[in-house]
Amino acid sequence: MECAYHRDRVAVSKCTKCGKPLCGECCAEGNLCEDCLSEIETGGETLGKKRLLNWKGWLYSIIFPGRTFRYNRAGASLAGVAMNILAGLVLAGIIAFLLVSIAGSPLMSAFDYTTQFVIFLCIWLVNSLVAYSFSMLTGGMGSIKQHLYLLSLPLPLSPLLILLFGTLFNLSASILAVEILVVVLIIVYVVNLQLSALKEAHKFGNMQAAASGLVPLALSGAVVGLLIFVLSRK
């Protein structure tokens, strides 16, 4: 019997509440499937309403993505996707304000930062939609709202990550080896986030997640590289 959430894994147990077959990874939380566990954690309330402001999901998704995505799949909603994007825009605006008022950066620098974040959101959306198309081609089980919701969970805190990685990149600009290391760390981190989200949204194994997630990321990386090249020529 195969696992209800991971079709490439053999079930070793069943959910004690609903009887779904579970693999070793899925039954690690007291032999409860993710749907029943989420229902218990929310007291049976509507998950979309309960987790519209998903503070824990936002934070933990950038630290423990696999586990966080697994237990937020059942609470996916398009309203949650919109809230995640809005929260990211708000934080980007706050950071831009702080750059001007406290750090003393030029106003144009803050405008450039927020513009870069909006461009990042556009690239994220295109990447996510292309990844969904590839996921469907490779037998994905998740809906579009589950797919977009899990991929959008890191967005609210992504302005901080962009600022952090950007600062590290600027500090290492004079040392080629360190600069390459920073770029490699960014790539590995982003790839891990995307593949972790696809694995949980569509119940993929590693190979399926790689097949559906790496091509969109490669295309997105090419677009980002082209934008950096064009902007650096000005």
C-alpha positions as CSV (number, residue, x, y, z in Angstrom):
1,M,0.0,0.0,0.0
2,E,1.3,3.4,-0.9
3,C,1.4,6.5,1.3
4,A,-1.6,8.8,0.8
5,Y,0.8,11.8,0.5
6,H,3.9,10.3,-1.1
7,R,3.0,8.0,-3.9
8,D,6.6,6.7,-4.3
9,R,6.7,5.5,-0.7
10,V,5.3,2.4,1.0
11,A,2.8,3.0,3.8
12,V,4.0,1.7,7.2
13,S,1.0,2.9,9.3
14,K,-2.4,4.5,9.2
15,C,-3.8,7.8,10.5
16,T,-5.4,6.9,13.8
17,K,-8.3,9.4,13.1
18,C,-9.3,8.9,9.4
19,G,-7.3,5.7,8.4
20,K,-5.2,7.2,5.6
21,P,-2.1,5.1,4.8
22,L,1.1,6.9,5.9
23,C,4.8,6.5,5.3
24,G,7.4,6.7,8.0
25,E,7.9,10.5,7.5
26,C,4.2,11.3,7.5
27,C,3.4,9.3,10.7
28,A,6.2,10.9,12.7
29,E,3.6,13.2,14.4
30,G,1.7,10.7,16.5
31,N,0.2,8.7,13.5
32,L,-2.0,11.6,12.4
33,C,-2.2,12.7,8.8
34,E,-1.6,16.3,8.0
35,D,-5.2,17.0,7.4
36,C,-6.3,15.6,10.7
37,L,-3.4,17.3,12.5
38,S,-4.2,20.7,11.0
39,E,-7.9,20.2,12.0
40,I,-6.9,19.5,15.6
41,E,-4.5,22.4,15.7
42,T,-7.1,24.8,14.5
43,G,-9.9,23.4,16.6
44,G,-11.9,22.5,13.5
45,E,-12.1,26.1,12.3
46,T,-11.8,27.1,8.7
47,L,-8.1,27.0,7.9
48,G,-8.2,29.8,5.3
49,K,-9.6,32.2,7.9
50,K,-7.5,30.9,10.7
51,R,-4.2,31.3,8.9
52,L,-4.8,34.4,6.8
53,L,-2.1,36.1,9.0
54,N,0.2,33.0,9.3
55,W,3.0,34.5,11.4
56,K,4.5,31.2,12.3
57,G,4.3,29.9,8.7
58,W,6.0,33.1,7.4
59,L,8.9,32.7,9.9
60,Y,9.3,28.9,9.9
61,S,9.1,28.6,6.1
62,I,12.5,30.4,5.7
63,I,14.1,28.3,8.5
64,F,12.4,24.9,8.3
65,P,10.7,24.9,4.9
66,G,9.9,21.2,4.5
67,R,8.2,20.7,7.8
68,T,6.4,24.1,7.6
69,F,5.1,23.5,4.1
70,R,3.9,20.0,5.1
71,Y,1.6,21.3,7.9
72,N,0.4,24.4,6.0
73,R,-0.8,22.6,2.9
74,A,-4.3,21.9,4.3
75,G,-4.7,25.6,5.1
76,A,-4.0,26.8,1.6
77,S,-6.3,29.6,0.2
78,L,-6.0,32.2,-2.5
79,A,-6.8,34.8,0.1
80,G,-3.7,33.6,2.0
81,V,-1.6,34.0,-1.2
82,A,-2.8,37.6,-1.6
83,M,-2.1,38.3,2.1
84,N,1.4,36.8,1.8
85,I,2.2,39.1,-1.2
86,L,0.7,42.1,0.6
87,A,2.7,41.4,3.7
88,G,5.9,41.3,1.6
89,L,5.0,44.6,0.0
90,V,4.4,46.2,3.3
91,L,7.7,45.0,4.8
92,A,9.5,46.2,1.7
93,G,8.0,49.6,2.1
94,I,9.0,49.7,5.8
95,I,12.5,48.7,5.0
96,A,12.7,51.4,2.3
97,F,11.4,54.0,4.8
98,L,14.1,52.9,7.3
99,L,16.8,53.1,4.7
100,V,15.9,56.7,4.1
101,S,15.0,57.9,7.6
102,I,17.6,56.0,9.7
103,A,20.4,54.7,7.5
104,G,20.4,58.0,5.6
105,S,20.2,56.4,2.2
106,P,19.2,58.6,-0.8
107,L,15.5,58.6,-1.6
108,M,16.3,57.1,-5.0
109,S,18.0,54.2,-3.3
110,A,14.9,53.3,-1.4
111,F,12.8,53.7,-4.5
112,D,15.2,51.4,-6.3
113,Y,14.9,48.8,-3.5
114,T,11.0,48.8,-3.6
115,T,11.1,48.6,-7.5
116,Q,13.5,45.6,-7.3
117,F,11.1,43.9,-4.9
118,V,8.1,44.4,-7.2
119,I,10.2,43.0,-10.1
120,F,11.1,40.1,-7.8
121,L,7.4,39.5,-7.2
122,C,6.7,39.5,-10.9
123,I,9.4,36.9,-11.5
124,W,8.1,34.9,-8.6
125,L,4.6,34.8,-10.1
126,V,5.9,33.7,-13.5
127,N,8.2,31.1,-12.0
128,S,5.3,29.7,-9.8
129,L,2.9,29.4,-12.8
130,V,5.5,27.7,-15.0
131,A,6.4,25.4,-12.1
132,Y,2.7,24.5,-11.7
133,S,2.5,23.6,-15.4
134,F,5.5,21.3,-15.1
135,S,4.1,19.9,-11.9
136,M,0.9,18.9,-13.7
137,L,2.9,17.3,-16.5
138,T,4.8,15.2,-14.0
139,G,1.7,14.0,-12.1
140,G,1.3,16.6,-9.4
141,M,-1.6,16.1,-7.0
142,G,-1.8,19.6,-5.6
143,S,-4.3,22.3,-6.6
144,I,-3.2,25.7,-7.9
145,K,-4.1,27.3,-4.5
146,Q,-2.0,24.8,-2.6
147,H,0.9,25.3,-5.0
148,L,0.8,29.1,-4.9
149,Y,0.2,29.3,-1.1
150,L,3.2,27.2,-0.2
151,L,5.4,29.0,-2.6
152,S,4.2,32.3,-1.3
153,L,4.7,31.5,2.4
154,P,8.4,32.9,2.4
155,L,7.3,36.1,0.6
156,P,6.4,38.2,3.7
157,L,9.9,38.0,5.0
158,S,11.7,37.8,1.6
159,P,12.5,41.6,1.7
160,L,14.7,40.9,4.7
161,L,16.4,38.0,2.9
162,I,16.9,40.2,-0.2
163,L,18.4,42.9,1.9
164,L,20.7,40.4,3.7
165,F,21.9,38.6,0.6
166,G,22.3,42.0,-1.2
167,T,24.4,43.3,1.7
168,L,26.6,40.2,1.7
169,F,27.0,40.4,-2.0
170,N,28.1,44.1,-1.9
171,L,30.5,43.4,1.0
172,S,32.1,40.6,-1.0
173,A,32.2,42.5,-4.3
174,S,36.0,43.0,-4.1
175,I,36.7,39.3,-3.4
176,L,35.8,37.1,-6.2
177,A,35.9,33.8,-4.2
178,V,33.6,35.2,-1.5
179,E,31.3,36.7,-4.1
180,I,31.0,33.3,-5.9
181,L,30.3,31.6,-2.5
182,V,27.5,34.1,-1.7
183,V,25.9,33.5,-5.1
184,V,26.1,29.7,-4.6
185,L,24.5,30.0,-1.1
186,I,21.7,32.1,-2.6
187,I,21.1,29.5,-5.4
188,V,21.1,26.6,-3.0
189,Y,18.7,28.3,-0.6
190,V,16.2,29.3,-3.3
191,V,16.3,25.8,-4.9
192,N,15.7,24.2,-1.5
193,L,12.7,26.4,-0.9
194,Q,11.2,25.7,-4.3
195,L,11.7,22.0,-4.2
196,S,10.5,21.7,-0.6
197,A,7.3,23.6,-1.6
198,L,6.7,21.4,-4.7
199,K,7.3,18.2,-2.7
200,E,4.6,19.0,-0.2
201,A,2.1,20.8,-2.5
202,H,2.1,17.9,-5.0
203,K,3.4,15.0,-2.9
204,F,6.4,14.5,-5.1
205,G,9.5,12.5,-4.6
206,N,12.9,14.2,-5.0
207,M,13.1,13.4,-8.8
208,Q,9.6,14.7,-9.6
209,A,10.2,17.9,-7.6
210,A,13.5,18.4,-9.4
211,A,11.9,17.8,-12.8
212,S,9.1,20.3,-12.2
213,G,11.1,22.9,-10.2
214,L,14.5,23.3,-11.7
215,V,13.6,24.3,-15.2
216,P,11.4,27.3,-14.0
217,L,14.2,28.3,-11.6
218,A,16.7,28.2,-14.4
219,L,14.5,30.4,-16.6
220,S,14.0,32.8,-13.7
221,G,17.7,32.9,-13.0
222,A,18.4,33.7,-16.7
223,V,15.9,36.6,-16.5
224,V,17.5,37.9,-13.3
225,G,21.0,37.6,-14.9
226,L,19.8,39.5,-18.0
227,L,18.3,42.3,-15.8
228,I,21.5,42.6,-13.8
229,F,23.5,42.8,-17.0
230,V,21.2,45.4,-18.6
231,L,21.1,47.6,-15.4
232,S,24.9,47.4,-14.9
233,R,25.4,48.7,-18.4
234,K,23.5,51.9,-17.7
